[in-house]
Amino acid sequence: MLIKYYELNKQKKEIELEMNNLKDMFQEYFNQLIGADRKGEIIVNGYKLQRQIRKTEKYKDEETVKMLEDLKLNDLIQVIKKPDEQKIKAAVNLGLLNAEQLDSCIITTYSPAITVKPLTPR
């Protein structure tokens, strides 16, 4: 089972690399055929190749907040309180905060990972 897992994982990586190369070639084809950021499709030998374009819009944080503050629309601004991990570590290192005080505040998560590698190079 270990050998099979290792070999399949190696094939998976090779297949993903080849598929990514093909996707890049398809993207380049559509870019030249109809332009970037445009959807399109072609049919070749009974297969349809389609490119869809997903549009995502996001507000620029600083500029949007400043504009909303200028318009006195503070209710449209989120105030998010989060612990600053770098500052907490610095405070512990400087002795301003005892690490044991934070024990009840720490969430520890574990995620299992499986790796199989040959002991001798193949």
Buried (B, 14 or more C-beta within 10 A) or exposed (E): EEEEEBEEBEEEEEEEEEEEEEEEEBEEBBBEEBEEEEEBEBEEEEEEEEBEEEEEEEEEEEEEBEEBEEEEEEEEEEEEEEEEEEEBEEBBEEEEBEEEEEEEEEEEEEEEEEEBEEEEEE
